[in-house]
Amino acid sequence: MPVALLLVLALLFMMFNNLKDGLLVFTGIPFALTGGVMALWLRDIPLSISAGVGFIALSGVAVLNGLVMIAFIRSLREQGHSLHNAINEGALTRLRPVLMTALVASLGFIPMALATGTGAEVQRPLATVVIGGILSSTALTLLVLPALYQWAHRREEDEVEALKQGFK
């Protein structure tokens, strides 16, 4: 799995041409994994191979949600929006798509999480991890990621303001 995570980080770097934004998107993975572990613990389900597969799938969803948010904020910045305005508008505009994606994915896994028939011992851990991780990943994408973006790019905004003051 560490090789896969490094590959994901390399792809994010290539997409953004910026390690900072790649790492910001990457912060969704530990937060999602924490949600998956908490869900297993709450349901008293042991860690298993199928739970591990759930963690791998969950990592992809976490990265995708963060990628959508950061890419949209960056596009607003390229259009000339201030940092604060781009983050606010980006978070509000992406609120509905991120929530809908999380809701659909979580609801889709509920039958697997509640299964009792043949194969349920394999399905339950995977579904539990994905549901718990999607919920925590969504919270990160909507609340924490915009704040982290603001923190990571605050100096750039200060430099732009200093340049504006210098030209007056």
Steps between C-alpha positions, in 0.01 A plus 500: 500500500781755567610472136142567388482805727826635357364445150183693589709784642716505185188519281362786710831683467494455123141622479552815707871561420511585867591277793310720746160443337577132445570460870181690586293255296699215653394605854161346425644149517597489871172667595300247298701210641429625852127497424526145367685379810247672728211336311660156541552567869142623552358189331751273678624358170862379488746621239500256209606472139161623379531800735842563343340501156249750637786723616651493150168597339450763765836660423388555143173663606680726749748616238226558244294720734804708593609522139163639392509765774862613450475502120190720516659743747810519279289574193329785687841636601613488136190703408621774735301433817665586830612207714221548753232545233620199298496277807153614607350471153679172432383341824141617452487398133648156566284440812212337315705272267722378786201434728308322224798281413549407865130433554464281192814301579407455866142398424623257237713317756231476772356168372850350506567637849178346633522170309451177695491239222768306321817705457396762755818445702693632199260779403441657842859613574549647153171690508552618858843642417373677189194651672696623805783631288276679253323680784826619657656579161200712406536699822867558417428603142231749597639642825869432552635505144393860425659613828821312417502657153464847655787427740726353230450789257483796739848626409413515131203723582723722718747534210222598259374764744853636546541529123166681472608745772831557322328599175273763658 
